[in-house]
Amino acid sequence: MGGHEAIDELLADAGVDGLRLRGALALLSGGRWWTLADLVRETATSRRTIESLLRVLPLEHRGDHVRIPIDQVNRYNAGIDTDISGLGNPVAGMVAAHAETLERLETLIAGAPRGRHALDHVSATAETVLRRALLLGRRFWLPGARLLCVGDHDLTSLAVRMVHPEVEVAVADIDDRILEYIDAQDLGVRTRWADLRLGLPPSLRGWADLAITDPPYTPEGIGLFAARAAEGLRDRDQGRILVAYGASERTPMLALKVQKALFDLNLLHEAIFPHFNRYHGAEAIGSAADLYVLRPTTKTWPAIAARLDRLATAIYTQGPQAVESAPAAAPDEAAVTAFGPHLLAGDWPRGLLPQVPRTRLATLLAKPYAADPERVAIAVPAGLEAALPRLLLATRARHVRVLTAGPVADTVADLPALAALLAPVYRLAAEGHVLDAVRLPPPDSGPERVVRRIMDSAHGKVANAWREALTEPGPAGTAGLTKRQARAAVEEAAPWALDATPLELPLHRLAGMRARTRSQIGASTTT
């Protein structure tokens, strides 16, 4: 069967959802040449469905572009509005008035660090990011409001600051490259590192009025990111959470599982804007996602606590932390036993050193231990390597042994950079799957002394440790700064660090502290 019969059958099988296919027919009949990816994104229809349509159509080809021949367009052009998702786009008419912002966002998105496969990164279009910012202003009263972006590979934070400079915006993200890129735009966005499987940064808990997230599209990922977004709200009565989520029209049961993860958190679905978000990629779901507006209820908070108590780290669709990935290999038990640890952190085999106390990685990052153990062994599974610098700073043990899933040289993207970052605290040595970090004696003077004080106070606020170090006497009895001078010096050098702990700062902020303290100390010795 082919020709018109096959097309009619395809449209009949689509039923009431056939509008998207008729929209694709109208686009192909309009005289313009289309790539498969552009058709998918324009119609918000899965790649498989568009491919099934293209297989039965008479098409002209020009490279990877296609169209219905001009002499046949009258047979297929239904004369309908091809933007079938217009009802899900309440701010479409506002985009034209922000042409300069849209152009700037296109440039920023094009120049951003490339997405990471294992983190399910797919870039939203510049228009999508702009429309998110416009929708926030159209739906909510923003003067004095705070917005938390729970993950921000799409750079929504920058769009909001451009369109609504009156809004305070913060980003929590696992990718240090994204955080550095956002900071480099100098738009006043507060950046914090976070692996949400291990916790939300302390400075962002109970901080925001609104939260927005475009999480991994698994029930586990949606549930975790939505729960962390709720943790970030200070307004538990009027606060809202916006979540992007998309699924193929072919997989309604998967979408139901994701929606159930949101219902399990007792979040009220106030609105769903269909196909609001469009992407460069993600063709399996039509390069599109809906936008959910969620409101917490009084039952949300106990549901979140229960959800986080049974937290799983596998939340992605790809990579070593994919939901369907193979179980992680057990750490090298011999390397741990020979080390003789006083504390085991992470997921270790149940029968290994049963007399040694254990803690979770999230607990290690969340609170300091009253007694500093002499030796700590940390198991870092594949997919959690970004936490490694923070895990080393979180313990004040004299010797830390880290067991990685793969060889350290492969697991740590830039081992020399990590060694340089931690040089004020540790001497690092790597062999095979083992990374040893031996704590160095604290320096007596210089900027390293200040940086060491800050890094040794990993669970405390950076500003407090920095000020205290500047007020201490220097070498040969030289006087330190007064408390007022120290406070002013820190506020001038690092306004981004005033309420943050070292564990939540992006790596480029930590790496830059030595230069900033060097200039402070140089200035103090000349006054």
Secondary structure by P-SEA (a helix, b strand, c coil): cccaaaaaaaaaaacccaaaaaaaaaaaaccccccaaaaaaaacccaaaaaaaaaaccccccccbbbccccccccccccccccccccccccccccccaaaaaaaaaaaaaaccccccccccccccaaaaaaaaaaaaaccccccbbbbccccccaaaaaaaaacccbbbbbbbccaaaaaaaaaaccbbbbbbbcccccccccccccccbbbbbccccaaaaaaaaaaaaaaccccccbbbbbbbbbccccaaaaaaaaaaaaaaccccccccccccccccccccccbbbbbbbbbccaaaaaaaaaaaacccccccccccccccccccccaaaaaaaaccccccccccccccccbbbbcaaaaacccccccccbbbbbbccccccaaaaaaaaccccbbbbbcccccccccccaaaaaaaacccbbbbbcccbbbbbbcccccccaaaaaaaaaaaccccaaaaaaaaaacccccccccccaaaaaaaaaaacccccccccccccaaaaaaaaaaaaaaaaaaaac
